[in-house]
Amino acid sequence: MRVYILTFIIFSLSVQHLFSQGDDENKSSDNNSYLTFSPLSLLDMYSPRLRVGYIQHLGGHWKLGLDLGAGGGTGLFSQRESEDGSLFEVRPEIYYRLGKGSRTPKYISAEFFYIDESITLLNDGYQRKDGVDFLYDKVDFNRQKYGMHLKFGLFLNLGSRLGFYFYGGLGFRFKDVTFGNLVNAREGIVERPRHGFTTIYEKEESNFRPNPTLGVKFYYKL
């Protein structure tokens, strides 16, 4: 809950700053385009993936970005047997520059995202939407997640070309998790001595929720 409150405060302050700028009489001094790399996506606890992006300057205060991600496997934290994993992620984003002439350009943005993950899980269990627990020898897992974020971020230069882009925000997401093609399915609850909480691979669900975001990207200025 504290994460939701913090991201909402950050976004509210950024919106207030935007409207305090008055009319746009001059162009933004940040007319650069960027190549980006998101290191935290490689450290995702359950679905690590490689995510890279490009941000194109459109003119004035506006930029347009696109991040693409790809991966496979459940990650070390989930400690599950699996095979044939794949994940695809796409994130278009529109940026608006706040103010002008700053050495650390600040932006608000609207990001839309879609994630599709499929993987074959082995020798485990899951809970259906009706609450019945099943064990299986093999099952096809699929997760689709999509939504949007309103974000605030800033570019921090480390030199003439390299730097970090820090961001935070709040939005919403819809998630749909399904299991199919079960092999040797039978009712039962799996013992989980390896952790004491539910992961994304343990429950069939479809739900809509608020979704905070917080992260950092490396960038190369073009």
N, C-alpha and C positions, 0 to 999 in steps of 0.2 A: 504494500500500500504506500510506503514511503517513496518508492520509485515512481509510482503514478503521480504523487503530489509534486515531487521534485521536477519531473519532466513537464508537468502542466505549468508550474511557476516559470520555468525557463522559457517555454513557448509564449506565455502571456506577456512576459517582459519584452520579448523580441517583437511581438506584435505592437506593443505600446511604443517601442522605439521606432518602428517603421512609420507609424502615423505621425510621429513627432518630427519627421524629416521635412514635411511640407512638400511643395511642388518640386518635381525633378527638373531643375534648370540646367544641370550639367550631366554629362555622361559619367558613368562609373570609371574610376581609374584602373580597376581590375579588368583588363580585357584579355586575360590569359585563358587558354584551354589547358586541361590537365589529364594525364594518365594516372589512374589510382589503383591501389592494391589494398585489400582489407585483410590484415593479418589475423584478426580475431576469429574470422570464419574458419580458419584452419584449426583453431583450438576449440571449436564447438564440442560440447560434451557428448552429444549423441550423433550428430550428422556433420562431421567435418567436411569442408569443401574449399576449393580454390575460387576466390572471387576477385575479379578485376573489373575496371570500369574506365569510362572516358567522359569528361565534362567539356562540352563545347560552348564557347562564348558566343552569344547570339547578338549582342549589341546592347548598349546602355547598361542597365542593371541586371540583365537577364542572362542565364546560362541554362543549358539543357544537358542532363547526364543520363548515362545508361550503365548499370552494373550487370554483369553476367557471372553466374556461379555454377560449378559442376563438381560432383564428388560421388562417393559411393562407400558403403560400409556403415556400420553402426557406431564406430568410434571406440576408443579404449575404455571410456567411462561406463558404457552400457554393459560390457563384458558378456556379449551374446555371441553364440555361434550363428553365422550367416554366410550367404553366398549371393553372387549376382546382384550386387547393390548398385543403384544409380540415383543421382539427384541432379535436378536442373533448377536453376533459379534465375529470374529476370527482375530487374528493378529500375524502371524509368523514373526520372526525377527532374523537376523544374525548380530552378533557384532564382531568388530575387535578392540583390545586394542591398544591404542596409547602409545608408550614409555614403560617404565618398572620401577618398584620400587617406584611408587608414593603411598602416603597415600590416595589419592583420584583418583582411577583409571578412566581414560577417554577413551571413546569409540566413534567410528563412527559406524553406523549401517544402514542396509537397512530393512525397515519394509513394509510388504504387509498387506492389510486389506480388510475385507469384512463385510458389515453390512446389515442385512435384518430386516426390521420393518414392521409389519402389525397391524392395529388397526381399529376398527369401530368407526367413528366419528358421532356425533348426532347434528342435528339442527344448521347447519352452512352453509358455502358456499366455493366454490373454482373456480379457473379459468382454463379452458381447454387450451391445447396447441395452439388452433386457436384463443385464446383471448376472447372467450365467457364465461361469468360469470354465474354460476349456484348456486341456493340454493337447499338444500336437508333436508329431515328429518333424513336420515341415509345413510352412504356411507362407503364402505370398502377402506381404504387407505393402500397403500404399497409403501415402499421406499427401494431401493437397492442402495448401495454405495460401490464402491471398487476402489482401487488404491494403491499407494506406497509412502513412504517417505524416503529420505536420512537424517539421523539425527546425531547430536552430543550430547553426554551425559556424565555425571560423577556421580560416586558413592561417596556419602558423609557419612562417618561412624559417627553414634551417640554413638556407644559403640562397644562391641566385636561382636554383632550379628545384631543390628538394624541400619537402616539408611535411607537416601533418595537417589533416582536416579532422577536427573534433566536432562531434554532433550529439544531440539528444533531442528527444521529442516524444510525442504521444499520438496514438491513432487507434485503429481497430483491426481485427483480423477474423476471418472465418476459417476454421480448420475441419477437415473431413478425413477421418482415419478408418480404413476398411481392411479386413482380412479375408482372403479367399484361397481356394484350392488346398484345403486342409488335408494332410496325410495322417492317418491314424488318429483322428480327433476323438477325444473322450472327455467327459466332465471331470473336473478336478482343479485344484489350486496349486500352483507351482510354489515351492519353497524358495525364498530369496534371501539367503544369508549375506549376499554381497552388498546389499543396500536396503535402506528402510523406507524408500519412497517410490512413487509411481513414475515410470518413464513414458516416453511417447510410444513405445512398442508394446504396451501392456493393456491397452483399452481401446475398444472400438467406439468412436464418438464423432459427433458433428455438433459444433458449437460456435457461437459468435461472442467475442469478448474484446474489451479494451486491450491495447497492446503497446507498451512503452518500448522505446529504442534508445540505445546509448552505445557509442562506439568511436572508433578512430580509423582513419585511412592514411596510408602513405601516399604522397603524390609527387609526380614529376611534372614540372611546369613546361609547357611547350612554347 
